[in-house]
Structures are given as C-alpha cells and as structure tokens.
Amino acid sequence: MTASARPAWLHDCGGGVFAVDTGFHRDDFDAAWLVVSQGRAAFIDTGTHFALPRLLGALDALGLPREAVDWVIPTHVHLDHAGGAGSLMAALPNARMLVHPRGERHMVDPSALWAGATAVYGEAEMARSYGVVTPVPAERVSTSHDGQVLDWAGRGLTLIDTPGHARHHHCIWDPLTQGWFTGDTFGLSYREFDTAGADGPRAWIVPTSTPVQFEPELLRGSIERLLARAPRCMYLTHYGRVDDVPRLGALLLGLLDEMVALGEAHRSATDAAARHQALKRGQLDIFMRSLRAHGVAYDEAQIAELLAIDLELNAQGMAVWLDRPARG
C-alpha cells in the first residue's frame, strides 16, 4: 500500500516506526506504536480494546501478517496504554508480551486493574471508553529488567525502569532512531498546542500525575535519565513523535516543579473537595501562563476543554501523593 493510500490514523514517523492513532477520546490523543524491522513487528502500547481494529488494520496496511508480530510491550499497565493488550495478543499467534515486573500480574489477571480503574472512572465510563480487558496467558508473558537489551530483528531495544508516573513503568530505547518510547514518563504533548517555529511545528509538553502512583522525585529522576542519553526524539503515547528534546525536557521539568509547589501549598488542606478544585484551578493557571509564553492563542475555555481530562486526573493523582505517608 502506498503512503497516500494508508489510513489517516496511521502515521509513518521514519525508521520503521509508525504511530497508530487509537481513536481514544479524540484524534491525536492516544497512540499505539508499531515498530517494523527486517520484516518483523512489535507493538509498544496498544490503546484500549476498542483500538484492536486499527492495530490489526495497521499490519494489513503495511502488508504484515499477524504471524510477523513478535512482541507486544506495554510501557505500563494503565488502560489507555495496555487495556487492549490482551485482545491484541489473542489475535497474534506468535507474539509474546514484555511487561514491567510490577505489571505482570495485572496482565495475567486484570480483575484488580479493572476494579481500580472503575473506582476512578465509574462503570459507565469504563464501558464507554475501555470496553473489556482480556487476560493474557501467563506462559506468553515475560518481564523486563532495568537495562535489559532485547535482541530483536537487529534492533537491540533497551528497556529501563522509569518510576514516577507509575511504579510499573518502563521506557524503551530504539537505537536506530535514537528515540525513547516514553509512555507517560516524558509527559503529554498535544498537537493542538503546536505553534509555528523556524524549522516547523514547535511542541509544548506537560507532566502527567494521574492516580495512584505519582511520585515527583522519582519522576524527575526518570526524566533526567531519559535525557541523559541525548535522544533525537521521543515517542509519546499522548501524542506522537516530538523532537527538540532538550527544550521540551527543560519545559517539562520546570512545569513539574510548579506542580509540586502547587501541591505543597495545599498539603495541609482539610477539605478534600475544596483542595481538589484548587489543584485543578492552580494547574490551569500554570499551564495557561506556559501556553501563552509558547504562543498559543486559544482562549482559556478552549484550553480548559482540551486539558479537562488531564486537569481532573492530575488533581486526583496529586491528592494521593499529598496524602501518602512520608517514606521512612
């Protein structure tokens, strides 16, 4: 299939890396990554169960049989990243799953994962956005370890442990394109906030602190570890390939510091509902200032709508962090 004939939701990012827009929530919001090397294929993140037609359609569009997929690698087991992994595995006869060791049990038996997500989102939203989560047979699951090199199709993918967003998070280094598949560790960058730069679109980026394992000190360390390899690009689940990594890294860490300061200012609050609203409002203020400096012209209501999901979930995750007992 020629590039012009490919589906609009399948984006060639170069070097055998393709972004599959899963259609979760809106366009350009959630990507699954398909990596192709020497006629073999691997998926990194999968979106939800509802993404399955596009994931399989991407293989068809590229002329790859189901049997060509060797690996399905969730960056972590949050459902917008791994909810469709079991359904995808069931359709791929030769694939194995490679998951962070803290996420293995949730892929083999997703009942606790589903229950935890339902507590956050509610049953109606779970049915609408996530559908089902299919277990993966234990014998088809392997676990990663920090610094692991996956010798796959001449690619040599490296996996590192990257806590801070979630304790079950790893990131994957692609030596061919000199880029990291970052899941949520390197934050969120929505294409609606791109502005014109001298060399093309100029991205904006923001941390994500969704519940329940946001740990800002660990997240800063993980981000710095990604940056230490001097990557040429980052492959974000939310959303797409971004370049200009040093500038984005500095922006991301600066906004993380502002979010931490916002949280600390409300640590002693006793009214949970009022604190939640204050955290949402405070984040929006922080992001508005940053977006204005970035040159984004949307009004506040438009920005609030585009960031509504993240403002809500970030506030929930910040509250869990603030209420967590200090480690001894």
C-alpha positions as CSV (number, residue, x, y, z in Angstrom):
1,M,0.0,0.0,0.0
2,T,1.4,3.4,-0.9
3,A,1.8,6.1,1.7
4,S,-1.1,8.1,0.1
5,A,-3.4,5.1,0.4
6,R,-2.6,4.4,4.1
7,P,-5.4,5.1,6.6
8,A,-5.4,8.6,8.0
9,W,-4.8,7.2,11.5
10,L,-1.5,5.5,10.6
11,H,1.5,7.8,10.6
12,D,4.9,7.0,9.4
13,C,7.5,8.5,11.8
14,G,10.5,7.2,10.0
15,G,13.0,4.5,10.7
16,G,10.3,1.8,10.7
17,V,8.3,3.5,13.5
18,F,4.6,4.0,12.9
19,A,2.1,5.8,15.2
20,V,-1.4,4.3,15.2
21,D,-4.0,6.8,16.4
22,T,-6.2,4.6,18.6
23,G,-9.1,7.0,18.5
24,F,-9.3,7.1,22.3
25,H,-11.3,10.2,23.4
26,R,-10.3,12.3,20.3
27,D,-8.0,12.3,17.3
28,D,-4.3,12.8,18.1
29,F,-4.8,11.9,21.8
30,D,-3.6,8.3,22.2
31,A,-1.0,6.4,20.1
32,A,0.0,2.8,19.9
33,W,3.4,2.3,18.3
34,L,4.2,-0.2,15.7
35,V,7.9,-0.9,15.1
36,V,8.9,-2.8,11.9
37,S,12.4,-4.2,11.4
38,Q,13.6,-6.8,8.9
39,G,10.0,-7.9,8.2
40,R,9.2,-8.5,11.8
41,A,7.0,-6.3,14.0
42,A,6.5,-5.2,17.6
43,F,3.8,-3.1,19.2
44,I,4.6,-0.7,22.0
45,D,1.5,0.3,23.9
46,T,-1.9,-0.8,22.4
47,G,-4.6,1.6,23.5
48,T,-7.9,0.1,24.7
49,H,-9.8,-2.9,23.5
50,F,-11.6,-0.6,21.0
51,A,-8.3,0.0,19.3
52,L,-8.0,-3.6,18.0
53,P,-9.4,-2.9,14.5
54,R,-6.8,-0.2,13.9
55,L,-3.9,-2.2,15.4
56,L,-4.7,-5.1,13.1
57,G,-5.5,-2.7,10.3
58,A,-2.0,-1.2,10.6
59,L,-0.5,-4.6,10.0
60,D,-2.7,-5.0,6.9
61,A,-1.9,-1.6,5.6
62,L,1.8,-2.4,5.8
63,G,1.5,-5.9,4.3
64,L,2.5,-7.6,7.5
65,P,0.8,-10.9,8.5
66,R,-0.3,-11.5,12.1
67,E,2.5,-14.1,12.4
68,A,5.1,-11.4,11.9
69,V,4.5,-9.7,15.3
70,D,7.0,-11.0,17.9
71,W,6.4,-8.6,20.8
72,V,3.7,-6.6,22.5
73,I,5.3,-4.2,25.0
74,P,3.1,-2.0,27.2
75,T,5.1,0.8,28.7
76,H,2.9,0.4,31.8
77,V,-0.5,-1.2,32.6
78,H,-2.8,1.9,32.7
79,L,-5.7,1.0,30.5
80,D,-5.2,3.7,27.8
81,H,-1.8,2.1,27.3
82,A,-2.4,-1.6,27.9
83,G,-6.2,-2.1,28.0
84,G,-6.2,-3.7,24.5
85,A,-3.1,-5.8,25.0
86,G,-4.9,-9.0,25.8
87,S,-7.3,-8.6,22.9
88,L,-4.3,-7.9,20.6
89,M,-2.3,-10.9,21.9
90,A,-5.3,-13.2,21.2
91,A,-5.1,-12.2,17.6
92,L,-1.3,-12.6,17.2
93,P,-0.3,-16.3,17.3
94,N,3.5,-15.8,17.7
95,A,3.6,-12.7,19.9
96,R,4.9,-12.6,23.5
97,M,4.3,-9.8,25.9
98,L,7.1,-8.0,27.7
99,V,5.9,-6.1,30.7
100,H,7.4,-4.4,33.7
101,P,7.6,-7.0,36.6
102,R,5.2,-4.9,38.7
103,G,2.6,-5.1,35.9
104,E,2.8,-8.8,35.1
105,R,0.1,-9.9,37.4
106,H,-2.4,-7.3,36.1
107,M,-1.9,-8.6,32.5
108,V,-2.4,-12.2,33.5
109,D,-5.4,-11.4,35.8
110,P,-6.7,-7.9,35.1
111,S,-9.6,-8.0,37.6
112,A,-7.8,-5.8,40.2
113,L,-6.7,-3.4,37.5
114,W,-10.3,-3.2,36.2
115,A,-11.7,-2.6,39.7
116,G,-9.1,0.1,40.4
117,A,-9.9,1.9,37.2
118,T,-13.6,1.6,37.8
119,A,-13.1,3.3,41.2
120,V,-11.6,6.2,39.4
121,Y,-13.8,6.5,36.3
122,G,-17.1,4.8,37.2
123,E,-18.8,1.8,35.5
124,A,-20.4,3.8,32.7
125,E,-17.2,5.4,31.6
126,M,-15.4,2.1,31.8
127,A,-17.9,0.5,29.4
128,R,-17.8,3.5,27.1
129,S,-14.1,4.1,26.9
130,Y,-12.4,0.8,27.7
131,G,-14.9,-2.0,26.9
132,V,-13.2,-5.1,28.3
133,V,-9.7,-6.2,29.4
134,T,-8.7,-9.6,28.2
135,P,-6.3,-11.7,30.3
136,V,-3.0,-12.8,28.7
137,P,-1.9,-16.4,29.3
138,A,0.9,-16.5,31.8
139,E,3.1,-18.6,29.6
140,R,3.1,-15.8,26.9
141,V,4.3,-13.1,29.3
142,S,7.9,-12.2,30.1
143,T,9.1,-9.4,32.5
144,S,11.7,-6.8,31.8
145,H,14.6,-5.7,34.0
146,D,16.4,-2.4,34.2
147,G,19.0,-2.2,31.4
148,Q,17.6,-5.2,29.5
149,V,18.6,-5.3,25.8
150,L,16.0,-7.1,23.7
151,D,17.9,-8.5,20.7
152,W,15.0,-8.3,18.2
153,A,15.2,-8.2,14.4
154,G,18.6,-6.4,14.5
155,R,17.2,-3.6,16.6
156,G,18.6,-4.1,20.1
157,L,15.8,-2.3,22.1
158,T,16.8,-1.3,25.6
159,L,14.4,-1.2,28.5
160,I,14.9,0.8,31.7
161,D,12.8,1.2,34.8
162,T,11.2,4.6,34.9
163,P,9.1,5.1,38.1
164,G,7.4,8.4,39.0
165,H,4.2,8.3,36.9
166,A,3.7,4.6,37.9
167,R,5.8,2.0,39.6
168,H,5.1,-0.4,36.8
169,H,6.5,1.8,34.1
170,H,9.5,1.1,31.8
171,C,10.6,3.1,28.8
172,I,12.1,1.6,25.6
173,W,15.1,2.9,23.7
174,D,15.3,2.5,19.9
175,P,19.0,2.7,18.8
176,L,18.1,3.1,15.1
177,T,16.1,6.3,15.5
178,Q,17.8,7.4,18.7
179,G,14.5,7.8,20.4
180,W,12.6,6.7,23.6
181,F,9.2,5.2,23.7
182,T,8.2,7.1,26.8
183,G,4.6,6.1,27.7
184,D,3.7,8.8,30.2
185,T,7.1,9.4,31.8
186,F,8.0,12.2,29.4
187,G,4.6,13.8,29.8
188,L,1.9,14.8,27.3
189,S,2.2,16.9,24.1
190,Y,-1.0,17.5,22.2
191,R,-0.8,18.7,18.6
192,E,-3.4,21.3,19.2
193,F,-0.8,23.3,21.2
194,D,1.9,23.2,18.5
195,T,2.9,26.7,17.3
196,A,5.0,27.8,14.3
197,G,8.7,27.6,14.7
198,A,11.6,28.4,12.4
199,D,12.0,24.7,11.5
200,G,8.4,23.6,11.6
201,P,5.8,23.0,14.3
202,R,7.0,23.7,17.9
203,A,5.6,21.4,20.5
204,W,4.5,22.1,24.1
205,I,4.7,19.5,26.8
206,V,3.3,19.0,30.3
207,P,3.7,16.4,33.1
208,T,1.0,13.9,34.0
209,S,0.3,13.0,37.6
210,T,-2.6,10.6,37.2
211,P,-3.5,8.4,40.2
212,V,-2.4,6.4,42.0
213,Q,1.4,6.3,42.0
214,F,2.6,9.8,41.2
215,E,6.0,10.4,42.9
216,P,7.5,13.6,41.6
217,E,11.0,13.0,43.0
218,L,11.2,9.7,41.1
219,L,9.6,11.1,38.0
220,R,12.2,13.9,37.9
221,G,14.9,11.2,38.1
222,S,13.3,9.2,35.4
223,I,13.0,12.2,33.0
224,E,16.7,13.1,33.7
225,R,17.7,9.6,32.9
226,L,15.9,9.7,29.6
227,L,17.5,13.0,28.7
228,A,21.0,11.7,29.7
229,R,21.1,9.6,26.5
230,A,20.7,12.7,24.4
231,P,17.8,11.4,22.4
232,R,16.9,12.8,19.0
233,C,13.2,12.3,19.6
234,M,10.6,11.0,22.0
235,Y,7.7,8.8,21.0
236,L,4.8,9.8,23.3
237,T,1.6,7.8,23.8
238,H,-0.1,11.2,24.2
239,Y,0.7,12.1,21.4
240,G,3.1,11.3,18.7
241,R,6.8,11.8,17.9
242,V,8.4,15.0,19.3
243,D,11.8,16.4,18.5
244,D,13.6,19.4,20.0
245,V,14.1,17.3,23.1
246,P,16.4,19.5,25.3
247,R,13.9,22.4,25.2
248,L,11.0,20.1,25.9
249,G,12.9,18.4,28.7
250,A,13.6,21.7,30.4
251,L,10.0,22.8,30.0
252,L,8.7,19.6,31.4
253,L,10.9,19.7,34.5
254,G,10.0,23.3,35.1
255,L,6.3,22.6,35.0
256,L,6.8,19.6,37.2
257,D,8.4,21.9,39.8
258,E,5.5,24.3,39.6
259,M,3.0,21.4,40.1
260,V,5.0,20.2,43.1
261,A,4.9,23.8,44.6
262,L,1.2,24.0,44.0
263,G,0.7,20.7,45.8
264,E,2.8,21.6,48.7
265,A,0.8,24.8,49.1
266,H,-2.3,22.7,49.7
267,R,-0.7,19.8,51.6
268,S,-2.3,20.8,54.9
269,A,-5.8,21.4,53.5
270,T,-8.6,19.6,55.3
271,D,-11.4,20.0,52.9
272,A,-10.7,17.4,50.2
273,A,-13.3,18.7,47.7
274,A,-12.0,22.3,48.0
275,R,-8.4,21.1,47.6
276,H,-9.4,19.2,44.5
277,Q,-10.8,22.3,42.9
278,A,-7.8,24.3,44.0
279,L,-5.4,21.8,42.4
280,K,-7.4,21.9,39.2
281,R,-7.6,25.7,39.1
282,G,-3.9,26.0,40.1
283,Q,-2.8,23.7,37.3
284,L,-4.9,25.5,34.7
285,D,-3.2,28.8,35.8
286,I,0.2,27.3,35.5
287,F,-0.5,25.8,32.1
288,M,-2.2,28.9,30.8
289,R,0.9,31.0,31.6
290,S,3.1,28.4,29.9
291,L,0.9,28.2,26.9
292,R,0.7,31.9,26.5
293,A,4.6,32.1,26.6
294,H,4.6,29.3,24.0
295,G,2.4,31.4,21.7
296,V,-0.9,29.6,21.9
297,A,-3.8,31.8,21.2
298,Y,-6.8,29.7,22.3
299,D,-8.9,31.3,25.0
300,E,-9.0,29.9,28.5
301,A,-12.2,28.0,27.9
302,Q,-10.8,26.2,24.9
303,I,-7.6,25.3,26.7
304,A,-9.5,24.1,29.7
305,E,-11.6,21.9,27.5
306,L,-8.6,20.4,25.7
307,L,-6.9,19.7,29.1
308,A,-10.1,18.8,31.0
309,I,-9.3,15.0,31.4
310,D,-5.7,15.8,32.5
311,L,-6.7,18.5,34.9
312,E,-9.1,16.2,36.6
313,L,-6.8,13.1,36.8
314,N,-3.7,15.2,37.7
315,A,-5.6,16.7,40.6
316,Q,-6.7,13.2,41.8
317,G,-3.1,11.9,41.5
318,M,-1.7,14.9,43.3
319,A,-4.1,14.3,46.1
320,V,-3.0,10.7,46.5
321,W,0.6,11.9,46.6
322,L,-0.1,14.6,49.1
323,D,-1.9,12.1,51.4
324,R,0.6,9.4,51.2
325,P,2.6,8.9,54.4
326,A,6.2,10.0,54.1
327,R,8.7,7.2,53.5
328,G,11.0,6.4,56.3
